[in-house]
Amino acid sequence: MLTGDSGCGKSYLLSRLKKTLNDRAFFAYIEPCPSNDSIWQHTLRYTVDSLMHVPEGRQESQLLLWLKGLSAYRDRGIKKKILGAKNHFIHELRSIYPTGIYQPGDFFAVLYALTNPELYFIVCDWLRGNNISEDELKALGVKSIIDSEEAARGIIGNFGRISADNQPIVLCFDQVELAAKFSDGSLDLSSIFNVNTTFHNNYFKNFLVIISIVLDK
């Protein structure tokens, strides 16, 4: 947790960390969430938005770099030729992660769709939890959108479990003092810290959670 007075340089430090570790981690900036009832959907949306960013000195987004860092994507073995690229990709991920993945069929199919430039932004919309059309769902090979806190938490958990095969993802919750408040005006930070607790208790490996908060305004 990063704490300090307003203007002491917390956000500046986060930006320096990102610049210094740009080639060794993927960074996601999470703005304050206006409602504790949607903290997971909010976190997922901003995580995907940030992963769509193209890092300095790179030609592809963090999301594509993350995908291409997976061993299932890099494999060029004989099984890939026999099963076909998509079936092989999904088969390999199911073999590596036989349990613990939320809606594995949909999630792995969507990850493979990222390799198709024509489907890239539809995939990003699905991962954000946006409404997409029936035709777009069919193109991705999935049945439904991410429209609940449970689903959003599950997809973030998927990123966490699969990231053990890749570079870490750094989630920066900045200016959380601007988030939801109790009726008396005091800060309600329970949802933010519950997110962090869930990461810890569910062993979401290869995530670093940074919470930045002003101590005294």
C-alpha positions in Angstrom: 0.0 0.0 0.0 1.3 3.4 -1.0 0.2 6.2 1.4 1.0 9.9 1.8 -0.2 13.4 1.7 -1.8 14.9 -1.4 0.8 16.0 -3.9 3.7 14.1 -2.2 4.5 12.1 -5.4 2.6 8.8 -5.1 1.2 8.9 -8.7 4.6 10.1 -9.9 6.3 7.1 -8.2 3.8 4.7 -9.9 4.6 6.2 -13.3 8.3 5.8 -12.7 7.8 2.2 -11.7 5.8 1.6 -14.9 8.5 3.2 -17.0 11.3 1.3 -15.3 9.6 -2.1 -15.4 7.9 -1.5 -18.8 9.5 -4.6 -20.3 9.2 -6.9 -17.3 5.5 -6.6 -16.3 2.1 -5.5 -17.6 0.5 -2.5 -15.9 -3.1 -1.7 -15.4 -4.3 1.6 -13.9 -7.6 1.4 -12.0 -9.5 4.6 -11.4 -11.6 5.1 -8.2 -14.8 3.0 -8.3 -18.0 5.0 -7.7 -19.9 2.0 -6.4 -18.8 -0.9 -4.2 -21.5 -3.0 -5.8 -19.5 -3.2 -9.0 -15.9 -3.3 -7.9 -15.0 -6.4 -9.8 -16.6 -5.3 -13.1 -15.0 -1.9 -12.7 -11.6 -3.5 -12.0 -11.9 -5.8 -15.0 -12.9 -3.0 -17.4 -10.0 -0.8 -16.4 -7.6 -3.7 -16.5 -8.5 -4.6 -20.0 -8.5 -0.9 -21.1 -4.9 -0.7 -19.7 -3.8 -3.9 -21.3 -4.9 -2.5 -24.7 -2.3 0.1 -24.3 0.8 -0.3 -26.5 4.0 0.0 -24.3 6.7 2.4 -25.3 9.0 0.8 -27.8 6.6 -2.0 -28.7 4.4 -2.5 -31.7 1.6 -4.5 -30.1 -0.7 -4.0 -27.1 0.1 -5.4 -23.7 -2.8 -7.8 -24.2 -1.3 -9.3 -27.3 2.1 -9.4 -25.8 0.6 -11.2 -22.8 -1.2 -13.7 -25.1 1.9 -14.4 -27.2 3.9 -15.0 -24.1 1.8 -18.1 -23.2 3.4 -21.4 -23.9 0.2 -22.7 -25.6 0.5 -19.9 -28.2 4.3 -20.4 -28.8 4.0 -24.2 -29.3 4.6 -25.1 -32.9 4.6 -28.9 -32.4 3.0 -31.8 -34.4 -0.2 -31.7 -32.4 -0.9 -28.2 -33.6 -0.7 -29.4 -37.2 -3.0 -32.3 -36.5 -5.6 -30.6 -34.3 -5.5 -27.2 -36.0 -4.3 -24.0 -34.4 -7.5 -23.1 -32.5 -8.3 -26.6 -31.2 -4.6 -27.1 -30.3 -4.5 -23.8 -28.4 -7.6 -24.6 -26.4 -6.5 -28.2 -25.8 -3.1 -27.1 -24.5 -4.6 -24.6 -22.1 -7.2 -27.1 -20.8 -4.3 -29.6 -20.3 -2.2 -27.0 -18.4 -5.2 -25.7 -16.4 -7.6 -28.7 -15.9 -9.3 -27.0 -13.0 -9.6 -23.5 -11.5 -10.5 -21.6 -14.7 -13.8 -19.8 -14.8 -15.8 -20.8 -17.9 -12.8 -22.3 -19.5 -14.4 -23.1 -22.9 -15.5 -19.5 -23.4 -12.4 -17.9 -22.0 -9.9 -20.0 -24.0 -11.9 -19.5 -27.2 -11.9 -15.7 -26.6 -8.1 -15.8 -26.0 -7.6 -17.5 -29.3 -9.9 -15.0 -31.1 -7.4 -12.3 -30.0 -5.1 -13.7 -32.7 -7.5 -12.6 -35.4 -7.1 -8.8 -36.1 -10.7 -8.6 -37.3 -12.0 -9.9 -33.9 -9.5 -8.1 -31.6 -11.8 -5.2 -30.6 -14.8 -7.5 -30.2 -12.7 -9.6 -27.8 -11.7 -6.5 -25.9 -15.4 -5.5 -25.7 -16.3 -8.9 -24.3 -13.5 -8.9 -21.8 -14.5 -5.4 -20.6 -18.1 -6.7 -20.0 -19.6 -4.6 -22.8 -22.8 -5.6 -24.5 -22.1 -7.2 -27.9 -24.5 -8.6 -30.5 -25.5 -12.2 -31.0 -23.5 -12.3 -34.2 -20.4 -11.1 -32.4 -20.9 -13.7 -29.6 -21.1 -16.3 -32.3 -17.9 -15.0 -34.0 -16.1 -15.4 -30.7 -17.6 -18.8 -30.0 -19.2 -17.8 -26.7 -22.7 -17.9 -25.3 -23.0 -14.8 -23.1 -21.4 -11.6 -22.0 -19.7 -10.8 -18.6 -22.6 -9.1 -16.8 -22.1 -9.9 -13.1 -19.7 -9.4 -10.3 -19.1 -13.2 -10.1 -18.3 -13.4 -13.8 -15.9 -10.4 -13.6 -14.2 -11.9 -10.6 -13.9 -15.2 -12.4 -12.3 -13.6 -15.5 -9.8 -11.6 -13.4 -9.0 -14.9 -11.6 -8.3 -16.5 -15.0 -5.8 -13.8 -15.9 -4.2 -14.4 -12.5 -3.9 -18.1 -12.9 -2.7 -18.1 -16.4 -0.2 -15.2 -15.8 2.0 -17.7 -13.9 3.0 -18.7 -17.4 3.9 -15.1 -18.4 5.0 -11.8 -17.0 3.2 -10.4 -13.9 0.3 -8.0 -14.1 0.5 -4.9 -11.8 -2.8 -3.5 -10.8 -2.5 0.1 -9.6 -5.6 1.3 -7.6 -4.9 5.0 -7.5 -6.6 7.8 -5.6 -8.9 5.3 -3.8 -9.9 8.1 -1.3 -12.2 9.3 -4.1 -14.1 6.0 -4.2 -17.4 5.2 -2.5 -18.1 6.6 0.9 -20.4 5.7 3.8 -23.5 7.8 4.5 -21.6 9.9 7.0 -19.0 10.8 4.4 -16.2 8.6 5.7 -14.2 6.4 3.4 -15.5 2.9 2.6 -12.4 1.1 1.5 -13.8 -2.4 2.3 -14.3 -3.3 -1.4 -10.8 -2.4 -2.4 -9.2 -4.4 0.4 -11.7 -7.3 -0.2 -10.3 -7.5 -3.8 -6.8 -7.7 -2.4 -7.8 -10.4 0.1 -9.5 -12.4 -2.7 -6.3 -12.3 -4.7 -4.4 -13.6 -1.7 -6.9 -16.2 -0.5 -7.5 -17.6 -4.0 -3.8 -17.8 -4.9 -4.0 -15.5 -7.9 -0.3 -15.7 -8.7 1.8 -13.3 -10.7 -0.4 -10.3 -9.7 1.0 -7.2 -7.8 -1.7 -5.0 -6.3 -0.7 -1.4 -5.4 -3.2 0.7 -3.5 -2.5 4.4 -3.4 -4.3 6.6 -0.9 -4.1 10.1 0.5 -3.8 10.0 4.3 -4.9 13.5 5.0 -6.8 15.9 2.7 
